[in-house]
Amino acid sequence: MKFRYLLKESLRGFNSAKLSTIASVITITLSLILIALYFTLSFNSNKLIKSIKDKVEIEVFIDDNLSQDDLNAIRE
């Protein structure tokens, strides 16, 4: 088939069914936007969660009156 014929027929189809063509284009556009938005938010939230996990710190305060055996037990 010739490309010119295909183009002519597709344009004729668009002109005869304008409302359904516009509705199809809008539906596909919104779907692609929502999918892109979902993946963007998912990627950024995973990055944020990893960043927060990497910054977790634990600080321990030990009594000055502990014996050496108690300190060794805490280290283990």
mmJSON file of the N, C-alpha and C atoms, coordinates in Angstrom:
{"data_MODEL":{"atom_site":{
"group_PDB":["ATOM","ATOM","ATOM","ATOM","ATOM","ATOM","ATOM","ATOM","ATOM","ATOM","ATOM","ATOM","ATOM","ATOM","ATOM","ATOM","ATOM","ATOM","ATOM","ATOM","ATOM","ATOM","ATOM","ATOM","ATOM","ATOM","ATOM","ATOM","ATOM","ATOM","ATOM","ATOM","ATOM","ATOM","ATOM","ATOM","ATOM","ATOM","ATOM","ATOM","ATOM","ATOM","ATOM","ATOM","ATOM","ATOM","ATOM","ATOM","ATOM","ATOM","ATOM","ATOM","ATOM","ATOM","ATOM","ATOM","ATOM","ATOM","ATOM","ATOM","ATOM","ATOM","ATOM","ATOM","ATOM","ATOM","ATOM","ATOM","ATOM","ATOM","ATOM","ATOM","ATOM","ATOM","ATOM","ATOM","ATOM","ATOM","ATOM","ATOM","ATOM","ATOM","ATOM","ATOM","ATOM","ATOM","ATOM","ATOM","ATOM","ATOM","ATOM","ATOM","ATOM","ATOM","ATOM","ATOM","ATOM","ATOM","ATOM","ATOM","ATOM","ATOM","ATOM","ATOM","ATOM","ATOM","ATOM","ATOM","ATOM","ATOM","ATOM","ATOM","ATOM","ATOM","ATOM","ATOM","ATOM","ATOM","ATOM","ATOM","ATOM","ATOM","ATOM","ATOM","ATOM","ATOM","ATOM","ATOM","ATOM","ATOM","ATOM","ATOM","ATOM","ATOM","ATOM","ATOM","ATOM","ATOM","ATOM","ATOM","ATOM","ATOM","ATOM","ATOM","ATOM","ATOM","ATOM","ATOM","ATOM","ATOM","ATOM","ATOM","ATOM","ATOM","ATOM","ATOM","ATOM","ATOM","ATOM","ATOM","ATOM","ATOM","ATOM","ATOM","ATOM","ATOM","ATOM","ATOM","ATOM","ATOM","ATOM","ATOM","ATOM","ATOM","ATOM","ATOM","ATOM","ATOM","ATOM","ATOM","ATOM","ATOM","ATOM","ATOM","ATOM","ATOM","ATOM","ATOM","ATOM","ATOM","ATOM","ATOM","ATOM","ATOM","ATOM","ATOM","ATOM","ATOM","ATOM","ATOM","ATOM","ATOM","ATOM","ATOM","ATOM","ATOM","ATOM","ATOM","ATOM","ATOM","ATOM","ATOM","ATOM","ATOM","ATOM","ATOM","ATOM","ATOM","ATOM","ATOM","ATOM","ATOM","ATOM","ATOM","ATOM","ATOM","ATOM","ATOM"],
"id":[1,2,3,4,5,6,7,8,9,10,11,12,13,14,15,16,17,18,19,20,21,22,23,24,25,26,27,28,29,30,31,32,33,34,35,36,37,38,39,40,41,42,43,44,45,46,47,48,49,50,51,52,53,54,55,56,57,58,59,60,61,62,63,64,65,66,67,68,69,70,71,72,73,74,75,76,77,78,79,80,81,82,83,84,85,86,87,88,89,90,91,92,93,94,95,96,97,98,99,100,101,102,103,104,105,106,107,108,109,110,111,112,113,114,115,116,117,118,119,120,121,122,123,124,125,126,127,128,129,130,131,132,133,134,135,136,137,138,139,140,141,142,143,144,145,146,147,148,149,150,151,152,153,154,155,156,157,158,159,160,161,162,163,164,165,166,167,168,169,170,171,172,173,174,175,176,177,178,179,180,181,182,183,184,185,186,187,188,189,190,191,192,193,194,195,196,197,198,199,200,201,202,203,204,205,206,207,208,209,210,211,212,213,214,215,216,217,218,219,220,221,222,223,224,225,226,227,228],
"type_symbol":["N","C","C","N","C","C","N","C","C","N","C","C","N","C","C","N","C","C","N","C","C","N","C","C","N","C","C","N","C","C","N","C","C","N","C","C","N","C","C","N","C","C","N","C","C","N","C","C","N","C","C","N","C","C","N","C","C","N","C","C","N","C","C","N","C","C","N","C","C","N","C","C","N","C","C","N","C","C","N","C","C","N","C","C","N","C","C","N","C","C","N","C","C","N","C","C","N","C","C","N","C","C","N","C","C","N","C","C","N","C","C","N","C","C","N","C","C","N","C","C","N","C","C","N","C","C","N","C","C","N","C","C","N","C","C","N","C","C","N","C","C","N","C","C","N","C","C","N","C","C","N","C","C","N","C","C","N","C","C","N","C","C","N","C","C","N","C","C","N","C","C","N","C","C","N","C","C","N","C","C","N","C","C","N","C","C","N","C","C","N","C","C","N","C","C","N","C","C","N","C","C","N","C","C","N","C","C","N","C","C","N","C","C","N","C","C","N","C","C","N","C","C","N","C","C","N","C","C"],
"label_atom_id":["N","CA","C","N","CA","C","N","CA","C","N","CA","C","N","CA","C","N","CA","C","N","CA","C","N","CA","C","N","CA","C","N","CA","C","N","CA","C","N","CA","C","N","CA","C","N","CA","C","N","CA","C","N","CA","C","N","CA","C","N","CA","C","N","CA","C","N","CA","C","N","CA","C","N","CA","C","N","CA","C","N","CA","C","N","CA","C","N","CA","C","N","CA","C","N","CA","C","N","CA","C","N","CA","C","N","CA","C","N","CA","C","N","CA","C","N","CA","C","N","CA","C","N","CA","C","N","CA","C","N","CA","C","N","CA","C","N","CA","C","N","CA","C","N","CA","C","N","CA","C","N","CA","C","N","CA","C","N","CA","C","N","CA","C","N","CA","C","N","CA","C","N","CA","C","N","CA","C","N","CA","C","N","CA","C","N","CA","C","N","CA","C","N","CA","C","N","CA","C","N","CA","C","N","CA","C","N","CA","C","N","CA","C","N","CA","C","N","CA","C","N","CA","C","N","CA","C","N","CA","C","N","CA","C","N","CA","C","N","CA","C","N","CA","C","N","CA","C","N","CA","C","N","CA","C","N","CA","C","N","CA","C","N","CA","C"],
"label_alt_id":[null,null,null,null,null,null,null,null,null,null,null,null,null,null,null,null,null,null,null,null,null,null,null,null,null,null,null,null,null,null,null,null,null,null,null,null,null,null,null,null,null,null,null,null,null,null,null,null,null,null,null,null,null,null,null,null,null,null,null,null,null,null,null,null,null,null,null,null,null,null,null,null,null,null,null,null,null,null,null,null,null,null,null,null,null,null,null,null,null,null,null,null,null,null,null,null,null,null,null,null,null,null,null,null,null,null,null,null,null,null,null,null,null,null,null,null,null,null,null,null,null,null,null,null,null,null,null,null,null,null,null,null,null,null,null,null,null,null,null,null,null,null,null,null,null,null,null,null,null,null,null,null,null,null,null,null,null,null,null,null,null,null,null,null,null,null,null,null,null,null,null,null,null,null,null,null,null,null,null,null,null,null,null,null,null,null,null,null,null,null,null,null,null,null,null,null,null,null,null,null,null,null,null,null,null,null,null,null,null,null,null,null,null,null,null,null,null,null,null,null,null,null,null,null,null,null,null,null],
"label_comp_id":["MET","MET","MET","LYS","LYS","LYS","PHE","PHE","PHE","ARG","ARG","ARG","TYR","TYR","TYR","LEU","LEU","LEU","LEU","LEU","LEU","LYS","LYS","LYS","GLU","GLU","GLU","SER","SER","SER","LEU","LEU","LEU","ARG","ARG","ARG","GLY","GLY","GLY","PHE","PHE","PHE","ASN","ASN","ASN","SER","SER","SER","ALA","ALA","ALA","LYS","LYS","LYS","LEU","LEU","LEU","SER","SER","SER","THR","THR","THR","ILE","ILE","ILE","ALA","ALA","ALA","SER","SER","SER","VAL","VAL","VAL","ILE","ILE","ILE","THR","THR","THR","ILE","ILE","ILE","THR","THR","THR","LEU","LEU","LEU","SER","SER","SER","LEU","LEU","LEU","ILE","ILE","ILE","LEU","LEU","LEU","ILE","ILE","ILE","ALA","ALA","ALA","LEU","LEU","LEU","TYR","TYR","TYR","PHE","PHE","PHE","THR","THR","THR","LEU","LEU","LEU","SER","SER","SER","PHE","PHE","PHE","ASN","ASN","ASN","SER","SER","SER","ASN","ASN","ASN","LYS","LYS","LYS","LEU","LEU","LEU","ILE","ILE","ILE","LYS","LYS","LYS","SER","SER","SER","ILE","ILE","ILE","LYS","LYS","LYS","ASP","ASP","ASP","LYS","LYS","LYS","VAL","VAL","VAL","GLU","GLU","GLU","ILE","ILE","ILE","GLU","GLU","GLU","VAL","VAL","VAL","PHE","PHE","PHE","ILE","ILE","ILE","ASP","ASP","ASP","ASP","ASP","ASP","ASN","ASN","ASN","LEU","LEU","LEU","SER","SER","SER","GLN","GLN","GLN","ASP","ASP","ASP","ASP","ASP","ASP","LEU","LEU","LEU","ASN","ASN","ASN","ALA","ALA","ALA","ILE","ILE","ILE","ARG","ARG","ARG","GLU","GLU","GLU"],
"label_asym_id":["A","A","A","A","A","A","A","A","A","A","A","A","A","A","A","A","A","A","A","A","A","A","A","A","A","A","A","A","A","A","A","A","A","A","A","A","A","A","A","A","A","A","A","A","A","A","A","A","A","A","A","A","A","A","A","A","A","A","A","A","A","A","A","A","A","A","A","A","A","A","A","A","A","A","A","A","A","A","A","A","A","A","A","A","A","A","A","A","A","A","A","A","A","A","A","A","A","A","A","A","A","A","A","A","A","A","A","A","A","A","A","A","A","A","A","A","A","A","A","A","A","A","A","A","A","A","A","A","A","A","A","A","A","A","A","A","A","A","A","A","A","A","A","A","A","A","A","A","A","A","A","A","A","A","A","A","A","A","A","A","A","A","A","A","A","A","A","A","A","A","A","A","A","A","A","A","A","A","A","A","A","A","A","A","A","A","A","A","A","A","A","A","A","A","A","A","A","A","A","A","A","A","A","A","A","A","A","A","A","A","A","A","A","A","A","A","A","A","A","A","A","A","A","A","A","A","A","A"],
"label_entity_id":["1","1","1","1","1","1","1","1","1","1","1","1","1","1","1","1","1","1","1","1","1","1","1","1","1","1","1","1","1","1","1","1","1","1","1","1","1","1","1","1","1","1","1","1","1","1","1","1","1","1","1","1","1","1","1","1","1","1","1","1","1","1","1","1","1","1","1","1","1","1","1","1","1","1","1","1","1","1","1","1","1","1","1","1","1","1","1","1","1","1","1","1","1","1","1","1","1","1","1","1","1","1","1","1","1","1","1","1","1","1","1","1","1","1","1","1","1","1","1","1","1","1","1","1","1","1","1","1","1","1","1","1","1","1","1","1","1","1","1","1","1","1","1","1","1","1","1","1","1","1","1","1","1","1","1","1","1","1","1","1","1","1","1","1","1","1","1","1","1","1","1","1","1","1","1","1","1","1","1","1","1","1","1","1","1","1","1","1","1","1","1","1","1","1","1","1","1","1","1","1","1","1","1","1","1","1","1","1","1","1","1","1","1","1","1","1","1","1","1","1","1","1","1","1","1","1","1","1"],
"label_seq_id":[1,1,1,2,2,2,3,3,3,4,4,4,5,5,5,6,6,6,7,7,7,8,8,8,9,9,9,10,10,10,11,11,11,12,12,12,13,13,13,14,14,14,15,15,15,16,16,16,17,17,17,18,18,18,19,19,19,20,20,20,21,21,21,22,22,22,23,23,23,24,24,24,25,25,25,26,26,26,27,27,27,28,28,28,29,29,29,30,30,30,31,31,31,32,32,32,33,33,33,34,34,34,35,35,35,36,36,36,37,37,37,38,38,38,39,39,39,40,40,40,41,41,41,42,42,42,43,43,43,44,44,44,45,45,45,46,46,46,47,47,47,48,48,48,49,49,49,50,50,50,51,51,51,52,52,52,53,53,53,54,54,54,55,55,55,56,56,56,57,57,57,58,58,58,59,59,59,60,60,60,61,61,61,62,62,62,63,63,63,64,64,64,65,65,65,66,66,66,67,67,67,68,68,68,69,69,69,70,70,70,71,71,71,72,72,72,73,73,73,74,74,74,75,75,75,76,76,76],
"pdbx_PDB_ins_code":[null,null,null,null,null,null,null,null,null,null,null,null,null,null,null,null,null,null,null,null,null,null,null,null,null,null,null,null,null,null,null,null,null,null,null,null,null,null,null,null,null,null,null,null,null,null,null,null,null,null,null,null,null,null,null,null,null,null,null,null,null,null,null,null,null,null,null,null,null,null,null,null,null,null,null,null,null,null,null,null,null,null,null,null,null,null,null,null,null,null,null,null,null,null,null,null,null,null,null,null,null,null,null,null,null,null,null,null,null,null,null,null,null,null,null,null,null,null,null,null,null,null,null,null,null,null,null,null,null,null,null,null,null,null,null,null,null,null,null,null,null,null,null,null,null,null,null,null,null,null,null,null,null,null,null,null,null,null,null,null,null,null,null,null,null,null,null,null,null,null,null,null,null,null,null,null,null,null,null,null,null,null,null,null,null,null,null,null,null,null,null,null,null,null,null,null,null,null,null,null,null,null,null,null,null,null,null,null,null,null,null,null,null,null,null,null,null,null,null,null,null,null,null,null,null,null,null,null],
"Cartn_x":[0.832,0.0,0.872,0.315,1.054,0.819,1.858,1.787,0.788,0.748,-0.175,-1.629,-1.937,-3.292,-3.648,-2.729,-2.972,-3.189,-2.392,-2.534,-3.884,-4.252,-5.526,-6.711,-6.679,-7.779,-7.852,-6.696,-6.71,-7.256,-6.892,-7.422,-8.923,-9.371,-10.802,-11.549,-10.957,-11.571,-11.631,-10.578,-10.576,-11.656,-11.835,-12.838,-14.264,-14.472,-15.84,-16.232,-15.257,-15.558,-14.718,-14.96,-14.139,-14.254,-15.461,-15.652,-14.953,-15.114,-14.468,-12.946,-12.471,-11.029,-10.455,-11.108,-10.645,-10.718,-11.795,-11.922,-10.822,-10.486,-9.414,-8.061,-7.787,-6.504,-6.397,-7.461,-7.45,-7.287,-7.981,-7.881,-6.468,-5.877,-4.513,-3.519,-3.692,-2.797,-2.875,-4.086,-4.237,-3.67,-3.86,-3.314,-1.796,-1.174,0.29,0.807,0.096,0.498,0.395,-0.677,-0.842,0.215,0.536,1.575,2.928,3.257,4.524,4.575,3.46,3.39,3.579,2.955,3.097,4.556,5.211,6.598,7.533,7.264,8.09,7.954,6.719,6.505,7.075,6.927,7.456,8.981,9.625,11.083,11.576,10.949,11.386,11.109,9.996,9.711,10.686,11.049,12.037,13.395,13.749,15.005,14.986,13.865,13.725,13.79,13.125,13.146,14.565,15.285,16.668,17.543,17.33,18.101,17.839,16.603,16.254,16.845,16.819,17.389,18.897,19.58,21.029,21.437,20.529,20.867,20.513,20.068,19.695,20.96,20.972,22.112,21.612,22.449,22.113,23.196,22.764,23.695,23.447,24.527,24.41,25.167,24.515,25.148,25.368,26.614,26.974,27.345,26.888,27.17,28.671,29.233,30.661,31.036,30.095,30.382,30.333,30.287,30.228,31.609,31.597,32.867,33.27,34.494,35.003,34.216,33.806,33.011,31.652,31.044,29.761,29.932,31.019,31.286,31.486,32.196,32.411,31.085,30.241,28.936,28.07,28.159,27.381,27.905,29.224,29.797,29.381,29.294,28.908,27.459],
"Cartn_y":[-1.184,0.0,1.242,2.259,3.507,4.334,5.013,5.848,6.981,7.546,8.65,8.204,6.994,6.472,6.267,5.71,5.498,6.813,7.815,9.119,9.752,9.653,10.221,9.557,8.245,7.517,7.792,7.914,8.202,9.603,10.564,11.919,11.96,11.181,11.117,10.493,9.486,8.871,9.816,10.609,11.604,12.654,13.082,14.103,13.588,12.316,11.792,11.475,11.238,10.898,11.772,13.069,14.012,13.82,13.627,13.518,12.289,11.146,9.937,10.016,10.685,10.856,11.731,12.827,13.724,13.025,12.28,11.556,10.508,9.831,8.825,9.459,10.56,11.237,11.749,12.33,12.83,11.69,10.58,9.426,8.852,8.693,8.154,9.116,10.415,11.412,11.398,11.38,11.349,10.065,8.951,7.687,7.73,8.249,8.33,9.295,10.387,11.333,10.692,9.965,9.311,8.242,7.483,6.449,7.101,8.169,8.865,9.466,10.021,10.596,9.525,8.368,7.265,6.82,6.602,6.137,7.197,8.458,9.528,9.58,9.538,9.565,8.32,7.18,5.939,5.998,6.442,6.533,7.51,8.68,9.694,9.269,8.601,8.159,7.067,6.164,5.135,5.767,6.789,7.49,8.195,8.816,9.507,8.523,7.392,6.378,5.857,5.6,5.131,6.185,7.436,8.524,8.614,8.466,8.517,7.327,6.142,4.95,5.1,5.738,5.899,6.883,7.751,8.776,8.379,7.169,6.737,6.525,7.116,6.979,6.586,5.839,5.44,5.993,6.619,7.185,6.498,5.985,5.228,5.97,6.092,6.699,5.61,5.509,4.451,5.102,4.462,4.948,4.826,5.813,5.819,4.754,4.266,3.322,1.868,1.576,0.184,-0.456,-1.738,-2.467,-2.887,-3.383,-3.809,-5.002,-5.901,-7.067,-6.621,-5.629,-5.111,-4.454,-3.727,-3.101,-4.126,-5.196,-6.283,-6.96,-7.128,-7.755,-6.865,-5.578,-4.656,-4.667,-4.718,-4.745,-5.981,-7.105,-8.354,-8.314],
"Cartn_z":[0.0,0.0,0.0,-0.548,-0.625,0.637,1.016,2.211,2.032,0.851,0.588,0.752,0.3,0.431,1.917,2.664,4.099,4.829,4.517,5.141,4.782,3.521,3.056,3.747,3.869,4.506,6.006,6.65,8.093,8.354,7.54,7.706,7.425,6.462,6.168,7.352,7.973,9.145,10.326,10.508,11.581,11.369,10.129,9.831,10.002,9.724,9.819,11.261,12.132,13.526,14.453,14.413,15.172,16.674,17.166,18.612,19.19,18.537,19.052,18.912,17.875,17.706,18.817,19.115,20.177,21.538,21.768,23.039,23.18,22.097,22.136,22.436,21.781,21.99,23.424,23.952,25.329,26.316,26.087,26.987,27.002,25.853,25.776,26.421,26.177,26.765,28.29,28.819,30.281,30.88,30.191,30.685,30.753,29.707,29.701,30.764,30.971,32.015,33.396,33.647,34.95,35.184,34.15,34.288,34.578,33.862,34.092,35.49,35.934,37.281,38.348,38.157,39.113,39.21,38.073,38.112,38.692,38.407,38.97,40.487,40.978,42.423,43.094,42.458,43.02,43.122,42.065,42.062,43.125,43.194,44.163,45.595,45.844,47.21,47.64,46.737,47.083,47.386,46.621,46.863,48.219,48.556,49.834,50.996,50.888,51.951,52.163,51.064,51.195,51.867,51.518,52.118,53.622,54.015,55.441,56.179,55.571,56.211,56.422,55.479,55.59,56.683,57.093,58.079,59.518,59.729,61.071,61.91,63.086,63.998,65.381,66.09,67.457,68.375,69.443,70.406,71.749,72.347,73.591,74.69,75.834,77.007,78.043,78.523,79.473,80.803,81.847,83.199,83.486,84.15,84.463,85.493,86.254,87.339,86.904,85.595,85.137,85.217,85.5,85.554,84.129,84.029,82.723,82.194,83.086,82.66,82.095,82.732,82.235,80.865,80.677,79.377,78.278,78.601,77.624,77.274,78.267,78.011,77.119,77.304,76.463,75.033,74.861,73.512,72.743,73.448,72.771,72.39],
"occupancy":[1.0,1.0,1.0,1.0,1.0,1.0,1.0,1.0,1.0,1.0,1.0,1.0,1.0,1.0,1.0,1.0,1.0,1.0,1.0,1.0,1.0,1.0,1.0,1.0,1.0,1.0,1.0,1.0,1.0,1.0,1.0,1.0,1.0,1.0,1.0,1.0,1.0,1.0,1.0,1.0,1.0,1.0,1.0,1.0,1.0,1.0,1.0,1.0,1.0,1.0,1.0,1.0,1.0,1.0,1.0,1.0,1.0,1.0,1.0,1.0,1.0,1.0,1.0,1.0,1.0,1.0,1.0,1.0,1.0,1.0,1.0,1.0,1.0,1.0,1.0,1.0,1.0,1.0,1.0,1.0,1.0,1.0,1.0,1.0,1.0,1.0,1.0,1.0,1.0,1.0,1.0,1.0,1.0,1.0,1.0,1.0,1.0,1.0,1.0,1.0,1.0,1.0,1.0,1.0,1.0,1.0,1.0,1.0,1.0,1.0,1.0,1.0,1.0,1.0,1.0,1.0,1.0,1.0,1.0,1.0,1.0,1.0,1.0,1.0,1.0,1.0,1.0,1.0,1.0,1.0,1.0,1.0,1.0,1.0,1.0,1.0,1.0,1.0,1.0,1.0,1.0,1.0,1.0,1.0,1.0,1.0,1.0,1.0,1.0,1.0,1.0,1.0,1.0,1.0,1.0,1.0,1.0,1.0,1.0,1.0,1.0,1.0,1.0,1.0,1.0,1.0,1.0,1.0,1.0,1.0,1.0,1.0,1.0,1.0,1.0,1.0,1.0,1.0,1.0,1.0,1.0,1.0,1.0,1.0,1.0,1.0,1.0,1.0,1.0,1.0,1.0,1.0,1.0,1.0,1.0,1.0,1.0,1.0,1.0,1.0,1.0,1.0,1.0,1.0,1.0,1.0,1.0,1.0,1.0,1.0,1.0,1.0,1.0,1.0,1.0,1.0,1.0,1.0,1.0,1.0,1.0,1.0,1.0,1.0,1.0,1.0,1.0,1.0],
"B_iso_or_equiv":[0.0,0.0,0.0,0.0,0.0,0.0,0.0,0.0,0.0,0.0,0.0,0.0,0.0,0.0,0.0,0.0,0.0,0.0,0.0,0.0,0.0,0.0,0.0,0.0,0.0,0.0,0.0,0.0,0.0,0.0,0.0,0.0,0.0,0.0,0.0,0.0,0.0,0.0,0.0,0.0,0.0,0.0,0.0,0.0,0.0,0.0,0.0,0.0,0.0,0.0,0.0,0.0,0.0,0.0,0.0,0.0,0.0,0.0,0.0,0.0,0.0,0.0,0.0,0.0,0.0,0.0,0.0,0.0,0.0,0.0,0.0,0.0,0.0,0.0,0.0,0.0,0.0,0.0,0.0,0.0,0.0,0.0,0.0,0.0,0.0,0.0,0.0,0.0,0.0,0.0,0.0,0.0,0.0,0.0,0.0,0.0,0.0,0.0,0.0,0.0,0.0,0.0,0.0,0.0,0.0,0.0,0.0,0.0,0.0,0.0,0.0,0.0,0.0,0.0,0.0,0.0,0.0,0.0,0.0,0.0,0.0,0.0,0.0,0.0,0.0,0.0,0.0,0.0,0.0,0.0,0.0,0.0,0.0,0.0,0.0,0.0,0.0,0.0,0.0,0.0,0.0,0.0,0.0,0.0,0.0,0.0,0.0,0.0,0.0,0.0,0.0,0.0,0.0,0.0,0.0,0.0,0.0,0.0,0.0,0.0,0.0,0.0,0.0,0.0,0.0,0.0,0.0,0.0,0.0,0.0,0.0,0.0,0.0,0.0,0.0,0.0,0.0,0.0,0.0,0.0,0.0,0.0,0.0,0.0,0.0,0.0,0.0,0.0,0.0,0.0,0.0,0.0,0.0,0.0,0.0,0.0,0.0,0.0,0.0,0.0,0.0,0.0,0.0,0.0,0.0,0.0,0.0,0.0,0.0,0.0,0.0,0.0,0.0,0.0,0.0,0.0,0.0,0.0,0.0,0.0,0.0,0.0,0.0,0.0,0.0,0.0,0.0,0.0],
"pdbx_formal_charge":[null,null,null,null,null,null,null,null,null,null,null,null,null,null,null,null,null,null,null,null,null,null,null,null,null,null,null,null,null,null,null,null,null,null,null,null,null,null,null,null,null,null,null,null,null,null,null,null,null,null,null,null,null,null,null,null,null,null,null,null,null,null,null,null,null,null,null,null,null,null,null,null,null,null,null,null,null,null,null,null,null,null,null,null,null,null,null,null,null,null,null,null,null,null,null,null,null,null,null,null,null,null,null,null,null,null,null,null,null,null,null,null,null,null,null,null,null,null,null,null,null,null,null,null,null,null,null,null,null,null,null,null,null,null,null,null,null,null,null,null,null,null,null,null,null,null,null,null,null,null,null,null,null,null,null,null,null,null,null,null,null,null,null,null,null,null,null,null,null,null,null,null,null,null,null,null,null,null,null,null,null,null,null,null,null,null,null,null,null,null,null,null,null,null,null,null,null,null,null,null,null,null,null,null,null,null,null,null,null,null,null,null,null,null,null,null,null,null,null,null,null,null,null,null,null,null,null,null],
"auth_seq_id":[1,1,1,2,2,2,3,3,3,4,4,4,5,5,5,6,6,6,7,7,7,8,8,8,9,9,9,10,10,10,11,11,11,12,12,12,13,13,13,14,14,14,15,15,15,16,16,16,17,17,17,18,18,18,19,19,19,20,20,20,21,21,21,22,22,22,23,23,23,24,24,24,25,25,25,26,26,26,27,27,27,28,28,28,29,29,29,30,30,30,31,31,31,32,32,32,33,33,33,34,34,34,35,35,35,36,36,36,37,37,37,38,38,38,39,39,39,40,40,40,41,41,41,42,42,42,43,43,43,44,44,44,45,45,45,46,46,46,47,47,47,48,48,48,49,49,49,50,50,50,51,51,51,52,52,52,53,53,53,54,54,54,55,55,55,56,56,56,57,57,57,58,58,58,59,59,59,60,60,60,61,61,61,62,62,62,63,63,63,64,64,64,65,65,65,66,66,66,67,67,67,68,68,68,69,69,69,70,70,70,71,71,71,72,72,72,73,73,73,74,74,74,75,75,75,76,76,76],
"auth_comp_id":["MET","MET","MET","LYS","LYS","LYS","PHE","PHE","PHE","ARG","ARG","ARG","TYR","TYR","TYR","LEU","LEU","LEU","LEU","LEU","LEU","LYS","LYS","LYS","GLU","GLU","GLU","SER","SER","SER","LEU","LEU","LEU","ARG","ARG","ARG","GLY","GLY","GLY","PHE","PHE","PHE","ASN","ASN","ASN","SER","SER","SER","ALA","ALA","ALA","LYS","LYS","LYS","LEU","LEU","LEU","SER","SER","SER","THR","THR","THR","ILE","ILE","ILE","ALA","ALA","ALA","SER","SER","SER","VAL","VAL","VAL","ILE","ILE","ILE","THR","THR","THR","ILE","ILE","ILE","THR","THR","THR","LEU","LEU","LEU","SER","SER","SER","LEU","LEU","LEU","ILE","ILE","ILE","LEU","LEU","LEU","ILE","ILE","ILE","ALA","ALA","ALA","LEU","LEU","LEU","TYR","TYR","TYR","PHE","PHE","PHE","THR","THR","THR","LEU","LEU","LEU","SER","SER","SER","PHE","PHE","PHE","ASN","ASN","ASN","SER","SER","SER","ASN","ASN","ASN","LYS","LYS","LYS","LEU","LEU","LEU","ILE","ILE","ILE","LYS","LYS","LYS","SER","SER","SER","ILE","ILE","ILE","LYS","LYS","LYS","ASP","ASP","ASP","LYS","LYS","LYS","VAL","VAL","VAL","GLU","GLU","GLU","ILE","ILE","ILE","GLU","GLU","GLU","VAL","VAL","VAL","PHE","PHE","PHE","ILE","ILE","ILE","ASP","ASP","ASP","ASP","ASP","ASP","ASN","ASN","ASN","LEU","LEU","LEU","SER","SER","SER","GLN","GLN","GLN","ASP","ASP","ASP","ASP","ASP","ASP","LEU","LEU","LEU","ASN","ASN","ASN","ALA","ALA","ALA","ILE","ILE","ILE","ARG","ARG","ARG","GLU","GLU","GLU"],
"auth_asym_id":["A","A","A","A","A","A","A","A","A","A","A","A","A","A","A","A","A","A","A","A","A","A","A","A","A","A","A","A","A","A","A","A","A","A","A","A","A","A","A","A","A","A","A","A","A","A","A","A","A","A","A","A","A","A","A","A","A","A","A","A","A","A","A","A","A","A","A","A","A","A","A","A","A","A","A","A","A","A","A","A","A","A","A","A","A","A","A","A","A","A","A","A","A","A","A","A","A","A","A","A","A","A","A","A","A","A","A","A","A","A","A","A","A","A","A","A","A","A","A","A","A","A","A","A","A","A","A","A","A","A","A","A","A","A","A","A","A","A","A","A","A","A","A","A","A","A","A","A","A","A","A","A","A","A","A","A","A","A","A","A","A","A","A","A","A","A","A","A","A","A","A","A","A","A","A","A","A","A","A","A","A","A","A","A","A","A","A","A","A","A","A","A","A","A","A","A","A","A","A","A","A","A","A","A","A","A","A","A","A","A","A","A","A","A","A","A","A","A","A","A","A","A","A","A","A","A","A","A"],
"auth_atom_id":["N","CA","C","N","CA","C","N","CA","C","N","CA","C","N","CA","C","N","CA","C","N","CA","C","N","CA","C","N","CA","C","N","CA","C","N","CA","C","N","CA","C","N","CA","C","N","CA","C","N","CA","C","N","CA","C","N","CA","C","N","CA","C","N","CA","C","N","CA","C","N","CA","C","N","CA","C","N","CA","C","N","CA","C","N","CA","C","N","CA","C","N","CA","C","N","CA","C","N","CA","C","N","CA","C","N","CA","C","N","CA","C","N","CA","C","N","CA","C","N","CA","C","N","CA","C","N","CA","C","N","CA","C","N","CA","C","N","CA","C","N","CA","C","N","CA","C","N","CA","C","N","CA","C","N","CA","C","N","CA","C","N","CA","C","N","CA","C","N","CA","C","N","CA","C","N","CA","C","N","CA","C","N","CA","C","N","CA","C","N","CA","C","N","CA","C","N","CA","C","N","CA","C","N","CA","C","N","CA","C","N","CA","C","N","CA","C","N","CA","C","N","CA","C","N","CA","C","N","CA","C","N","CA","C","N","CA","C","N","CA","C","N","CA","C","N","CA","C","N","CA","C","N","CA","C","N","CA","C","N","CA","C","N","CA","C"],
"pdbx_PDB_model_num":[1,1,1,1,1,1,1,1,1,1,1,1,1,1,1,1,1,1,1,1,1,1,1,1,1,1,1,1,1,1,1,1,1,1,1,1,1,1,1,1,1,1,1,1,1,1,1,1,1,1,1,1,1,1,1,1,1,1,1,1,1,1,1,1,1,1,1,1,1,1,1,1,1,1,1,1,1,1,1,1,1,1,1,1,1,1,1,1,1,1,1,1,1,1,1,1,1,1,1,1,1,1,1,1,1,1,1,1,1,1,1,1,1,1,1,1,1,1,1,1,1,1,1,1,1,1,1,1,1,1,1,1,1,1,1,1,1,1,1,1,1,1,1,1,1,1,1,1,1,1,1,1,1,1,1,1,1,1,1,1,1,1,1,1,1,1,1,1,1,1,1,1,1,1,1,1,1,1,1,1,1,1,1,1,1,1,1,1,1,1,1,1,1,1,1,1,1,1,1,1,1,1,1,1,1,1,1,1,1,1,1,1,1,1,1,1,1,1,1,1,1,1,1,1,1,1,1,1]
}}}
